[in-house]
Amino acid sequence: MNRFIIVLIFWSLGFIGGIIGYFILPFIVNFFKPYIPNILSKFFLEALIAGIIGSGISTVVILLWANKSSKEI
């Protein structure tokens, strides 16, 4: 595959994952808020959860792609 297409696919999946994460973020924050100390601000907690979601999505996509491309060789 062309590198541009691969980068475009990863960008698209990350973008879609970011949108989905943005919509479900208030529910996740409200769920974890009682368990997190008040030292962490809501902004920091939202950024932390969004980072975890984004890194999880990108890791899973890259692992799936690597496993798929290793079977073709």
N, CA, C, O and CB atoms as a CASP TS submission, in Angstrom:
PFRMAT TS
TARGET T0000
AUTHOR 0000-0000-0000
METHOD Language model
MODEL 1
PARENT N/A
ATOM      1  N   MET     1       0.833  -1.190   0.000  1.00  0.00           N
ATOM      2  CA  MET     1       0.000   0.000   0.000  1.00  0.00           C
ATOM      3  C   MET     1       0.874   1.249   0.000  1.00  0.00           C
ATOM      4  O   MET     1       2.006   1.252   0.484  1.00  0.00           O
ATOM      5  CB  MET     1      -0.946   0.001   1.212  1.00  0.00           C
ATOM      6  N   ASN     2       0.326   2.259  -0.538  1.00  0.00           N
ATOM      7  CA  ASN     2       1.008   3.538  -0.568  1.00  0.00           C
ATOM      8  C   ASN     2       1.066   4.121   0.847  1.00  0.00           C
ATOM      9  O   ASN     2       0.099   4.022   1.602  1.00  0.00           O
ATOM     10  CB  ASN     2       0.298   4.512  -1.540  1.00  0.00           C
ATOM     11  N   ARG     3       2.192   4.723   1.199  1.00  0.00           N
ATOM     12  CA  ARG     3       2.336   5.287   2.549  1.00  0.00           C
ATOM     13  C   ARG     3       1.311   6.365   2.837  1.00  0.00           C
ATOM     14  O   ARG     3       0.817   6.474   3.959  1.00  0.00           O
ATOM     15  CB  ARG     3       3.726   5.855   2.734  1.00  0.00           C
ATOM     16  N   PHE     4       0.991   7.155   1.840  1.00  0.00           N
ATOM     17  CA  PHE     4      -0.002   8.215   2.041  1.00  0.00           C
ATOM     18  C   PHE     4      -1.356   7.632   2.436  1.00  0.00           C
ATOM     19  O   PHE     4      -2.033   8.163   3.315  1.00  0.00           O
ATOM     20  CB  PHE     4      -0.146   9.062   0.768  1.00  0.00           C
ATOM     21  N   ILE     5      -1.743   6.546   1.787  1.00  0.00           N
ATOM     22  CA  ILE     5      -3.025   5.921   2.110  1.00  0.00           C
ATOM     23  C   ILE     5      -3.004   5.354   3.524  1.00  0.00           C
ATOM     24  O   ILE     5      -3.992   5.465   4.250  1.00  0.00           O
ATOM     25  CB  ILE     5      -3.356   4.811   1.099  1.00  0.00           C
ATOM     26  N   ILE     6      -1.882   4.746   3.921  1.00  0.00           N
ATOM     27  CA  ILE     6      -1.771   4.201   5.275  1.00  0.00           C
ATOM     28  C   ILE     6      -1.860   5.308   6.318  1.00  0.00           C
ATOM     29  O   ILE     6      -2.566   5.164   7.317  1.00  0.00           O
ATOM     30  CB  ILE     6      -0.454   3.431   5.437  1.00  0.00           C
ATOM     31  N   VAL     7      -1.157   6.402   6.096  1.00  0.00           N
ATOM     32  CA  VAL     7      -1.218   7.538   7.021  1.00  0.00           C
ATOM     33  C   VAL     7      -2.631   8.105   7.054  1.00  0.00           C
ATOM     34  O   VAL     7      -3.124   8.468   8.122  1.00  0.00           O
ATOM     35  CB  VAL     7      -0.204   8.637   6.613  1.00  0.00           C
ATOM     36  N   LEU     8      -3.282   8.186   5.915  1.00  0.00           N
ATOM     37  CA  LEU     8      -4.652   8.694   5.852  1.00  0.00           C
ATOM     38  C   LEU     8      -5.612   7.784   6.619  1.00  0.00           C
ATOM     39  O   LEU     8      -6.526   8.271   7.284  1.00  0.00           O
ATOM     40  CB  LEU     8      -5.106   8.827   4.391  1.00  0.00           C
ATOM     41  N   ILE     9      -5.412   6.476   6.532  1.00  0.00           N
ATOM     42  CA  ILE     9      -6.265   5.540   7.271  1.00  0.00           C
ATOM     43  C   ILE     9      -6.066   5.711   8.769  1.00  0.00           C
ATOM     44  O   ILE     9      -7.042   5.777   9.516  1.00  0.00           O
ATOM     45  CB  ILE     9      -5.967   4.086   6.856  1.00  0.00           C
ATOM     46  N   PHE    10      -4.805   5.783   9.225  1.00  0.00           N
ATOM     47  CA  PHE    10      -4.547   5.971  10.653  1.00  0.00           C
ATOM     48  C   PHE    10      -5.078   7.309  11.137  1.00  0.00           C
ATOM     49  O   PHE    10      -5.615   7.400  12.242  1.00  0.00           O
ATOM     50  CB  PHE    10      -3.053   5.868  10.943  1.00  0.00           C
ATOM     51  N   TRP    11      -4.936   8.343  10.331  1.00  0.00           N
ATOM     52  CA  TRP    11      -5.456   9.654  10.712  1.00  0.00           C
ATOM     53  C   TRP    11      -6.977   9.602  10.828  1.00  0.00           C
ATOM     54  O   TRP    11      -7.544  10.134  11.783  1.00  0.00           O
ATOM     55  CB  TRP    11      -5.030  10.729   9.688  1.00  0.00           C
ATOM     56  N   SER    12      -7.637   8.969   9.872  1.00  0.00           N
ATOM     57  CA  SER    12      -9.099   8.880   9.891  1.00  0.00           C
ATOM     58  C   SER    12      -9.593   8.115  11.110  1.00  0.00           C
ATOM     59  O   SER    12     -10.542   8.537  11.771  1.00  0.00           O
ATOM     60  CB  SER    12      -9.608   8.210   8.617  1.00  0.00           C
ATOM     61  N   LEU    13      -8.947   6.983  11.407  1.00  0.00           N
ATOM     62  CA  LEU    13      -9.368   6.202  12.570  1.00  0.00           C
ATOM     63  C   LEU    13      -9.136   6.974  13.871  1.00  0.00           C
ATOM     64  O   LEU    13      -9.964   6.925  14.780  1.00  0.00           O
ATOM     65  CB  LEU    13      -8.618   4.866  12.611  1.00  0.00           C
ATOM     66  N   GLY    14      -8.017   7.681  13.957  1.00  0.00           N
ATOM     67  CA  GLY    14      -7.764   8.501  15.140  1.00  0.00           C
ATOM     68  C   GLY    14      -8.768   9.637  15.268  1.00  0.00           C
ATOM     69  O   GLY    14      -9.213   9.963  16.368  1.00  0.00           O
ATOM     70  N   PHE    15      -9.120  10.232  14.143  1.00  0.00           N
ATOM     71  CA  PHE    15     -10.090  11.330  14.146  1.00  0.00           C
ATOM     72  C   PHE    15     -11.465  10.830  14.595  1.00  0.00           C
ATOM     73  O   PHE    15     -12.119  11.459  15.427  1.00  0.00           O
ATOM     74  CB  PHE    15     -10.186  11.972  12.742  1.00  0.00           C
ATOM     75  N   ILE    16     -11.891   9.706  14.045  1.00  0.00           N
ATOM     76  CA  ILE    16     -13.185   9.130  14.427  1.00  0.00           C
ATOM     77  C   ILE    16     -13.158   8.702  15.890  1.00  0.00           C
ATOM     78  O   ILE    16     -14.126   8.910  16.622  1.00  0.00           O
ATOM     79  CB  ILE    16     -13.537   7.925  13.522  1.00  0.00           C
ATOM     80  N   GLY    17     -12.044   8.102  16.311  1.00  0.00           N
ATOM     81  CA  GLY    17     -11.913   7.718  17.720  1.00  0.00           C
ATOM     82  C   GLY    17     -11.944   8.915  18.645  1.00  0.00           C
ATOM     83  O   GLY    17     -12.504   8.842  19.739  1.00  0.00           O
ATOM     84  N   GLY    18     -11.345  10.023  18.215  1.00  0.00           N
ATOM     85  CA  GLY    18     -11.383  11.245  19.012  1.00  0.00           C
ATOM     86  C   GLY    18     -12.786  11.806  19.149  1.00  0.00           C
ATOM     87  O   GLY    18     -13.167  12.282  20.219  1.00  0.00           O
ATOM     88  N   ILE    19     -13.550  11.753  18.081  1.00  0.00           N
ATOM     89  CA  ILE    19     -14.937  12.232  18.131  1.00  0.00           C
ATOM     90  C   ILE    19     -15.768  11.355  19.066  1.00  0.00           C
ATOM     91  O   ILE    19     -16.536  11.861  19.885  1.00  0.00           O
ATOM     92  CB  ILE    19     -15.562  12.247  16.713  1.00  0.00           C
ATOM     93  N   ILE    20     -15.609  10.041  18.939  1.00  0.00           N
ATOM     94  CA  ILE    20     -16.348   9.125  19.814  1.00  0.00           C
ATOM     95  C   ILE    20     -15.919   9.327  21.264  1.00  0.00           C
ATOM     96  O   ILE    20     -16.754   9.350  22.168  1.00  0.00           O
ATOM     97  CB  ILE    20     -16.123   7.652  19.385  1.00  0.00           C
ATOM     98  N   GLY    21     -14.618   9.473  21.477  1.00  0.00           N
ATOM     99  CA  GLY    21     -14.124   9.725  22.831  1.00  0.00           C
ATOM    100  C   GLY    21     -14.659  11.016  23.416  1.00  0.00           C
ATOM    101  O   GLY    21     -14.955  11.088  24.608  1.00  0.00           O
ATOM    102  N   TYR    22     -14.785  12.035  22.579  1.00  0.00           N
ATOM    103  CA  TYR    22     -15.313  13.316  23.045  1.00  0.00           C
ATOM    104  C   TYR    22     -16.767  13.186  23.494  1.00  0.00           C
ATOM    105  O   TYR    22     -17.177  13.804  24.476  1.00  0.00           O
ATOM    106  CB  TYR    22     -15.197  14.370  21.942  1.00  0.00           C
ATOM    107  N   PHE    23     -17.543  12.377  22.767  1.00  0.00           N
ATOM    108  CA  PHE    23     -18.948  12.215  23.125  1.00  0.00           C
ATOM    109  C   PHE    23     -19.140  11.375  24.383  1.00  0.00           C
ATOM    110  O   PHE    23     -20.059  11.636  25.158  1.00  0.00           O
ATOM    111  CB  PHE    23     -19.698  11.588  21.979  1.00  0.00           C
ATOM    112  N   ILE    24     -18.286  10.368  24.600  1.00  0.00           N
ATOM    113  CA  ILE    24     -18.465   9.511  25.771  1.00  0.00           C
ATOM    114  C   ILE    24     -17.674   9.999  26.979  1.00  0.00           C
ATOM    115  O   ILE    24     -17.815   9.453  28.073  1.00  0.00           O
ATOM    116  CB  ILE    24     -18.059   8.095  25.439  1.00  0.00           C
ATOM    117  N   LEU    25     -16.847  11.016  26.791  1.00  0.00           N
ATOM    118  CA  LEU    25     -15.998  11.512  27.876  1.00  0.00           C
ATOM    119  C   LEU    25     -16.772  11.977  29.107  1.00  0.00           C
ATOM    120  O   LEU    25     -16.361  11.635  30.216  1.00  0.00           O
ATOM    121  CB  LEU    25     -15.158  12.641  27.372  1.00  0.00           C
ATOM    122  N   PRO    26     -17.864  12.734  28.987  1.00  0.00           N
ATOM    123  CA  PRO    26     -18.583  13.156  30.205  1.00  0.00           C
ATOM    124  C   PRO    26     -19.076  11.982  31.044  1.00  0.00           C
ATOM    125  O   PRO    26     -19.071  12.060  32.273  1.00  0.00           O
ATOM    126  CB  PRO    26     -19.765  14.028  29.831  1.00  0.00           C
ATOM    127  N   PHE    27     -19.499  10.899  30.403  1.00  0.00           N
ATOM    128  CA  PHE    27     -19.974   9.735  31.144  1.00  0.00           C
ATOM    129  C   PHE    27     -18.827   9.061  31.892  1.00  0.00           C
ATOM    130  O   PHE    27     -18.990   8.616  33.028  1.00  0.00           O
ATOM    131  CB  PHE    27     -20.647   8.737  30.196  1.00  0.00           C
ATOM    132  N   ILE    28     -17.666   8.991  31.239  1.00  0.00           N
ATOM    133  CA  ILE    28     -16.508   8.360  31.877  1.00  0.00           C
ATOM    134  C   ILE    28     -16.011   9.207  33.046  1.00  0.00           C
ATOM    135  O   ILE    28     -15.680   8.675  34.105  1.00  0.00           O
ATOM    136  CB  ILE    28     -15.375   8.148  30.853  1.00  0.00           C
ATOM    137  N   VAL    29     -15.958  10.525  32.853  1.00  0.00           N
ATOM    138  CA  VAL    29     -15.498  11.424  33.919  1.00  0.00           C
ATOM    139  C   VAL    29     -16.434  11.341  35.119  1.00  0.00           C
ATOM    140  O   VAL    29     -15.975  11.268  36.259  1.00  0.00           O
ATOM    141  CB  VAL    29     -15.411  12.883  33.408  1.00  0.00           C
ATOM    142  N   ASN    30     -17.735  11.351  34.875  1.00  0.00           N
ATOM    143  CA  ASN    30     -18.694  11.274  35.983  1.00  0.00           C
ATOM    144  C   ASN    30     -18.597   9.929  36.712  1.00  0.00           C
ATOM    145  O   ASN    30     -18.850   9.859  37.914  1.00  0.00           O
ATOM    146  CB  ASN    30     -20.127  11.488  35.462  1.00  0.00           C
ATOM    147  N   PHE    31     -18.237   8.877  36.000  1.00  0.00           N
ATOM    148  CA  PHE    31     -18.091   7.568  36.636  1.00  0.00           C
ATOM    149  C   PHE    31     -16.869   7.529  37.549  1.00  0.00           C
ATOM    150  O   PHE    31     -16.941   6.992  38.655  1.00  0.00           O
ATOM    151  CB  PHE    31     -17.986   6.471  35.575  1.00  0.00           C
ATOM    152  N   PHE    32     -15.739   8.098  37.094  1.00  0.00           N
ATOM    153  CA  PHE    32     -14.499   8.035  37.864  1.00  0.00           C
ATOM    154  C   PHE    32     -14.332   9.175  38.860  1.00  0.00           C
ATOM    155  O   PHE    32     -13.447   9.112  39.713  1.00  0.00           O
ATOM    156  CB  PHE    32     -13.337   8.028  36.933  1.00  0.00           C
ATOM    157  N   LYS    33     -15.146  10.198  38.776  1.00  0.00           N
ATOM    158  CA  LYS    33     -14.979  11.380  39.626  1.00  0.00           C
ATOM    159  C   LYS    33     -14.981  11.053  41.123  1.00  0.00           C
ATOM    160  O   LYS    33     -14.175  11.638  41.846  1.00  0.00           O
ATOM    161  CB  LYS    33     -16.075  12.375  39.330  1.00  0.00           C
ATOM    162  N   PRO    34     -15.824  10.169  41.630  1.00  0.00           N
ATOM    163  CA  PRO    34     -15.785   9.876  43.072  1.00  0.00           C
ATOM    164  C   PRO    34     -14.507   9.164  43.514  1.00  0.00           C
ATOM    165  O   PRO    34     -14.130   9.232  44.684  1.00  0.00           O
ATOM    166  CB  PRO    34     -16.976   9.030  43.450  1.00  0.00           C
ATOM    167  N   TYR    35     -13.850   8.492  42.593  1.00  0.00           N
ATOM    168  CA  TYR    35     -12.666   7.713  42.948  1.00  0.00           C
ATOM    169  C   TYR    35     -11.367   8.499  42.793  1.00  0.00           C
ATOM    170  O   TYR    35     -10.326   8.081  43.301  1.00  0.00           O
ATOM    171  CB  TYR    35     -12.605   6.470  42.101  1.00  0.00           C
ATOM    172  N   ILE    36     -11.419   9.619  42.105  1.00  0.00           N
ATOM    173  CA  ILE    36     -10.224  10.438  41.854  1.00  0.00           C
ATOM    174  C   ILE    36     -10.178  11.546  42.901  1.00  0.00           C
ATOM    175  O   ILE    36     -11.193  12.186  43.178  1.00  0.00           O
ATOM    176  CB  ILE    36     -10.231  11.040  40.395  1.00  0.00           C
ATOM    177  N   PRO    37      -9.002  11.771  43.481  1.00  0.00           N
ATOM    178  CA  PRO    37      -8.918  12.857  44.479  1.00  0.00           C
ATOM    179  C   PRO    37      -9.183  14.220  43.844  1.00  0.00           C
ATOM    180  O   PRO    37      -9.055  14.396  42.633  1.00  0.00           O
ATOM    181  CB  PRO    37      -7.534  12.860  45.154  1.00  0.00           C
ATOM    182  N   ASN    38      -9.550  15.167  44.683  1.00  0.00           N
ATOM    183  CA  ASN    38      -9.860  16.512  44.196  1.00  0.00           C
ATOM    184  C   ASN    38      -8.627  17.274  43.744  1.00  0.00           C
ATOM    185  O   ASN    38      -8.739  18.393  43.243  1.00  0.00           O
ATOM    186  CB  ASN    38     -10.566  17.295  45.268  1.00  0.00           C
ATOM    187  N   ILE    39      -7.453  16.682  43.914  1.00  0.00           N
ATOM    188  CA  ILE    39      -6.221  17.336  43.450  1.00  0.00           C
ATOM    189  C   ILE    39      -6.246  17.463  41.928  1.00  0.00           C
ATOM    190  O   ILE    39      -5.778  18.458  41.374  1.00  0.00           O
ATOM    191  CB  ILE    39      -4.962  16.541  43.908  1.00  0.00           C
ATOM    192  N   LEU    40      -6.792  16.453  41.259  1.00  0.00           N
ATOM    193  CA  LEU    40      -6.847  16.475  39.807  1.00  0.00           C
ATOM    194  C   LEU    40      -8.057  17.291  39.358  1.00  0.00           C
ATOM    195  O   LEU    40      -9.183  17.045  39.790  1.00  0.00           O
ATOM    196  CB  LEU    40      -6.909  15.038  39.236  1.00  0.00           C
ATOM    197  N   SER    41      -7.813  18.237  38.509  1.00  0.00           N
ATOM    198  CA  SER    41      -8.916  19.059  38.015  1.00  0.00           C
ATOM    199  C   SER    41      -9.706  18.282  36.962  1.00  0.00           C
ATOM    200  O   SER    41      -9.232  17.274  36.437  1.00  0.00           O
ATOM    201  CB  SER    41      -8.387  20.395  37.426  1.00  0.00           C
ATOM    202  N   LYS    42     -10.885  18.750  36.668  1.00  0.00           N
ATOM    203  CA  LYS    42     -11.718  18.105  35.659  1.00  0.00           C
ATOM    204  C   LYS    42     -11.034  18.160  34.300  1.00  0.00           C
ATOM    205  O   LYS    42     -11.102  17.199  33.535  1.00  0.00           O
ATOM    206  CB  LYS    42     -13.104  18.769  35.590  1.00  0.00           C
ATOM    207  N   PHE    43     -10.379  19.271  33.993  1.00  0.00           N
ATOM    208  CA  PHE    43      -9.673  19.411  32.724  1.00  0.00           C
ATOM    209  C   PHE    43      -8.569  18.369  32.593  1.00  0.00           C
ATOM    210  O   PHE    43      -8.422  17.746  31.541  1.00  0.00           O
ATOM    211  CB  PHE    43      -9.088  20.816  32.592  1.00  0.00           C
ATOM    212  N   PHE    44      -7.791  18.177  33.659  1.00  0.00           N
ATOM    213  CA  PHE    44      -6.711  17.199  33.626  1.00  0.00           C
ATOM    214  C   PHE    44      -7.263  15.785  33.491  1.00  0.00           C
ATOM    215  O   PHE    44      -6.709  14.970  32.753  1.00  0.00           O
ATOM    216  CB  PHE    44      -5.848  17.312  34.884  1.00  0.00           C
ATOM    217  N   LEU    45      -8.337  15.493  34.191  1.00  0.00           N
ATOM    218  CA  LEU    45      -8.942  14.170  34.118  1.00  0.00           C
ATOM    219  C   LEU    45      -9.475  13.895  32.715  1.00  0.00           C
ATOM    220  O   LEU    45      -9.307  12.790  32.198  1.00  0.00           O
ATOM    221  CB  LEU    45     -10.066  14.038  35.149  1.00  0.00           C
ATOM    222  N   GLU    46     -10.114  14.879  32.094  1.00  0.00           N
ATOM    223  CA  GLU    46     -10.604  14.711  30.728  1.00  0.00           C
ATOM    224  C   GLU    46      -9.459  14.502  29.749  1.00  0.00           C
ATOM    225  O   GLU    46      -9.543  13.652  28.863  1.00  0.00           O
ATOM    226  CB  GLU    46     -11.430  15.920  30.310  1.00  0.00           C
ATOM    227  N   ALA    47      -8.394  15.272  29.906  1.00  0.00           N
ATOM    228  CA  ALA    47      -7.233  15.114  29.025  1.00  0.00           C
ATOM    229  C   ALA    47      -6.591  13.747  29.212  1.00  0.00           C
ATOM    230  O   ALA    47      -6.174  13.121  28.237  1.00  0.00           O
ATOM    231  CB  ALA    47      -6.203  16.219  29.288  1.00  0.00           C
ATOM    232  N   LEU    48      -6.509  13.283  30.440  1.00  0.00           N
ATOM    233  CA  LEU    48      -5.917  11.983  30.723  1.00  0.00           C
ATOM    234  C   LEU    48      -6.733  10.858  30.090  1.00  0.00           C
ATOM    235  O   LEU    48      -6.169   9.952  29.475  1.00  0.00           O
ATOM    236  CB  LEU    48      -5.805  11.769  32.233  1.00  0.00           C
ATOM    237  N   ILE    49      -8.037  10.912  30.235  1.00  0.00           N
ATOM    238  CA  ILE    49      -8.896   9.875  29.662  1.00  0.00           C
ATOM    239  C   ILE    49      -8.865   9.927  28.134  1.00  0.00           C
ATOM    240  O   ILE    49      -8.825   8.881  27.485  1.00  0.00           O
ATOM    241  CB  ILE    49     -10.341  10.033  30.170  1.00  0.00           C
ATOM    242  N   ALA    50      -8.883  11.123  27.555  1.00  0.00           N
ATOM    243  CA  ALA    50      -8.805  11.240  26.101  1.00  0.00           C
ATOM    244  C   ALA    50      -7.478  10.698  25.577  1.00  0.00           C
ATOM    245  O   ALA    50      -7.444  10.068  24.520  1.00  0.00           O
ATOM    246  CB  ALA    50      -8.983  12.701  25.673  1.00  0.00           C
ATOM    247  N   GLY    51      -6.398  10.933  26.295  1.00  0.00           N
ATOM    248  CA  GLY    51      -5.101  10.386  25.896  1.00  0.00           C
ATOM    249  C   GLY    51      -5.072   8.878  25.962  1.00  0.00           C
ATOM    250  O   GLY    51      -4.501   8.228  25.086  1.00  0.00           O
ATOM    251  N   ILE    52      -5.673   8.316  26.979  1.00  0.00           N
ATOM    252  CA  ILE    52      -5.726   6.856  27.107  1.00  0.00           C
ATOM    253  C   ILE    52      -6.565   6.260  25.979  1.00  0.00           C
ATOM    254  O   ILE    52      -6.181   5.247  25.395  1.00  0.00           O
ATOM    255  CB  ILE    52      -6.307   6.447  28.485  1.00  0.00           C
ATOM    256  N   ILE    53      -7.695   6.870  25.668  1.00  0.00           N
ATOM    257  CA  ILE    53      -8.538   6.378  24.582  1.00  0.00           C
ATOM    258  C   ILE    53      -7.798   6.468  23.245  1.00  0.00           C
ATOM    259  O   ILE    53      -7.804   5.519  22.462  1.00  0.00           O
ATOM    260  CB  ILE    53      -9.856   7.175  24.519  1.00  0.00           C
ATOM    261  N   GLY    54      -7.167   7.607  22.992  1.00  0.00           N
ATOM    262  CA  GLY    54      -6.441   7.776  21.730  1.00  0.00           C
ATOM    263  C   GLY    54      -5.280   6.816  21.575  1.00  0.00           C
ATOM    264  O   GLY    54      -5.082   6.242  20.504  1.00  0.00           O
ATOM    265  N   SER    55      -4.513   6.640  22.635  1.00  0.00           N
ATOM    266  CA  SER    55      -3.374   5.724  22.541  1.00  0.00           C
ATOM    267  C   SER    55      -3.843   4.283  22.419  1.00  0.00           C
ATOM    268  O   SER    55      -3.210   3.478  21.736  1.00  0.00           O
ATOM    269  CB  SER    55      -2.459   5.876  23.760  1.00  0.00           C
ATOM    270  N   GLY    56      -4.944   3.953  23.073  1.00  0.00           N
ATOM    271  CA  GLY    56      -5.482   2.595  22.947  1.00  0.00           C
ATOM    272  C   GLY    56      -5.950   2.297  21.534  1.00  0.00           C
ATOM    273  O   GLY    56      -5.664   1.230  20.992  1.00  0.00           O
ATOM    274  N   ILE    57      -6.669   3.236  20.938  1.00  0.00           N
ATOM    275  CA  ILE    57      -7.161   3.045  19.574  1.00  0.00           C
ATOM    276  C   ILE    57      -5.997   2.914  18.602  1.00  0.00           C
ATOM    277  O   ILE    57      -5.986   2.006  17.771  1.00  0.00           O
ATOM    278  CB  ILE    57      -8.074   4.212  19.156  1.00  0.00           C
ATOM    279  N   SER    58      -5.018   3.806  18.693  1.00  0.00           N
ATOM    280  CA  SER    58      -3.888   3.745  17.761  1.00  0.00           C
ATOM    281  C   SER    58      -3.072   2.476  17.959  1.00  0.00           C
ATOM    282  O   SER    58      -2.597   1.900  16.981  1.00  0.00           O
ATOM    283  CB  SER    58      -2.991   4.969  17.931  1.00  0.00           C
ATOM    284  N   THR    59      -2.897   2.026  19.193  1.00  0.00           N
ATOM    285  CA  THR    59      -2.143   0.794  19.442  1.00  0.00           C
ATOM    286  C   THR    59      -2.857  -0.411  18.856  1.00  0.00           C
ATOM    287  O   THR    59      -2.225  -1.256  18.222  1.00  0.00           O
ATOM    288  CB  THR    59      -1.923   0.591  20.943  1.00  0.00           C
ATOM    289  N   VAL    60      -4.156  -0.503  19.055  1.00  0.00           N
ATOM    290  CA  VAL    60      -4.912  -1.634  18.525  1.00  0.00           C
ATOM    291  C   VAL    60      -4.884  -1.633  16.996  1.00  0.00           C
ATOM    292  O   VAL    60      -4.703  -2.684  16.381  1.00  0.00           O
ATOM    293  CB  VAL    60      -6.364  -1.595  19.031  1.00  0.00           C
ATOM    294  N   VAL    61      -5.059  -0.476  16.386  1.00  0.00           N
ATOM    295  CA  VAL    61      -5.064  -0.395  14.926  1.00  0.00           C
ATOM    296  C   VAL    61      -3.702  -0.790  14.355  1.00  0.00           C
ATOM    297  O   VAL    61      -3.633  -1.535  13.378  1.00  0.00           O
ATOM    298  CB  VAL    61      -5.440   1.025  14.469  1.00  0.00           C
ATOM    299  N   ILE    62      -2.637  -0.302  14.950  1.00  0.00           N
ATOM    300  CA  ILE    62      -1.306  -0.635  14.448  1.00  0.00           C
ATOM    301  C   ILE    62      -1.009  -2.120  14.644  1.00  0.00           C
ATOM    302  O   ILE    62      -0.417  -2.749  13.767  1.00  0.00           O
ATOM    303  CB  ILE    62      -0.237   0.217  15.152  1.00  0.00           C
ATOM    304  N   LEU    63      -1.409  -2.687  15.777  1.00  0.00           N
ATOM    305  CA  LEU    63      -1.197  -4.124  15.989  1.00  0.00           C
ATOM    306  C   LEU    63      -1.980  -4.963  14.985  1.00  0.00           C
ATOM    307  O   LEU    63      -1.449  -5.938  14.453  1.00  0.00           O
ATOM    308  CB  LEU    63      -1.596  -4.514  17.411  1.00  0.00           C
ATOM    309  N   LEU    64      -3.219  -4.604  14.720  1.00  0.00           N
ATOM    310  CA  LEU    64      -4.007  -5.330  13.732  1.00  0.00           C
ATOM    311  C   LEU    64      -3.391  -5.221  12.342  1.00  0.00           C
ATOM    312  O   LEU    64      -3.324  -6.208  11.610  1.00  0.00           O
ATOM    313  CB  LEU    64      -5.438  -4.808  13.711  1.00  0.00           C
ATOM    314  N   TRP    65      -2.948  -4.036  11.985  1.00  0.00           N
ATOM    315  CA  TRP    65      -2.321  -3.827  10.685  1.00  0.00           C
ATOM    316  C   TRP    65      -1.019  -4.612  10.571  1.00  0.00           C
ATOM    317  O   TRP    65      -0.746  -5.209   9.529  1.00  0.00           O
ATOM    318  CB  TRP    65      -2.061  -2.339  10.452  1.00  0.00           C
ATOM    319  N   ALA    66      -0.211  -4.617  11.632  1.00  0.00           N
ATOM    320  CA  ALA    66       1.051  -5.349  11.613  1.00  0.00           C
ATOM    321  C   ALA    66       0.819  -6.845  11.497  1.00  0.00           C
ATOM    322  O   ALA    66       1.531  -7.529  10.761  1.00  0.00           O
ATOM    323  CB  ALA    66       1.861  -5.044  12.863  1.00  0.00           C
ATOM    324  N   ASN    67      -0.171  -7.360  12.217  1.00  0.00           N
ATOM    325  CA  ASN    67      -0.482  -8.789  12.111  1.00  0.00           C
ATOM    326  C   ASN    67      -1.002  -9.158  10.717  1.00  0.00           C
ATOM    327  O   ASN    67      -0.677 -10.223  10.191  1.00  0.00           O
ATOM    328  CB  ASN    67      -1.516  -9.181  13.171  1.00  0.00           C
ATOM    329  N   LYS    68      -1.799  -8.287  10.133  1.00  0.00           N
ATOM    330  CA  LYS    68      -2.328  -8.528   8.797  1.00  0.00           C
ATOM    331  C   LYS    68      -1.215  -8.498   7.761  1.00  0.00           C
ATOM    332  O   LYS    68      -1.162  -9.357   6.881  1.00  0.00           O
ATOM    333  CB  LYS    68      -3.400  -7.495   8.452  1.00  0.00           C
ATOM    334  N   SER    69      -0.327  -7.516   7.859  1.00  0.00           N
ATOM    335  CA  SER    69       0.731  -7.402   6.857  1.00  0.00           C
ATOM    336  C   SER    69       1.796  -8.477   7.033  1.00  0.00           C
ATOM    337  O   SER    69       2.457  -8.837   6.059  1.00  0.00           O
ATOM    338  CB  SER    69       1.371  -6.026   6.927  1.00  0.00           C
ATOM    339  N   SER    70       1.989  -9.006   8.252  1.00  0.00           N
ATOM    340  CA  SER    70       2.984 -10.059   8.441  1.00  0.00           C
ATOM    341  C   SER    70       2.498 -11.380   7.854  1.00  0.00           C
ATOM    342  O   SER    70       3.321 -12.217   7.483  1.00  0.00           O
ATOM    343  CB  SER    70       3.307 -10.229   9.932  1.00  0.00           C
ATOM    344  N   LYS    71       1.188 -11.593   7.757  1.00  0.00           N
ATOM    345  CA  LYS    71       0.653 -12.812   7.176  1.00  0.00           C
ATOM    346  C   LYS    71       0.732 -12.804   5.659  1.00  0.00           C
ATOM    347  O   LYS    71       0.693 -13.864   5.035  1.00  0.00           O
ATOM    348  CB  LYS    71      -0.775 -13.009   7.612  1.00  0.00           C
ATOM    349  N   GLU    72       0.842 -11.624   5.052  1.00  0.00           N
ATOM    350  CA  GLU    72       0.920 -11.522   3.597  1.00  0.00           C
ATOM    351  C   GLU    72       2.290 -11.903   3.067  1.00  0.00           C
ATOM    352  O   GLU    72       2.425 -12.258   1.896  1.00  0.00           O
ATOM    353  CB  GLU    72       0.578 -10.120   3.155  1.00  0.00           C
ATOM    354  N   ILE    73       3.307 -11.835   3.917  1.00  0.00           N
ATOM    355  CA  ILE    73       4.680 -12.099   3.463  1.00  0.00           C
ATOM    356  C   ILE    73       4.949 -13.582   3.416  1.00  0.00           C
ATOM    357  O   ILE    73       6.051 -13.999   3.058  1.00  0.00           O
ATOM    358  CB  ILE    73       5.699 -11.414   4.375  1.00  0.00           C
TER
END
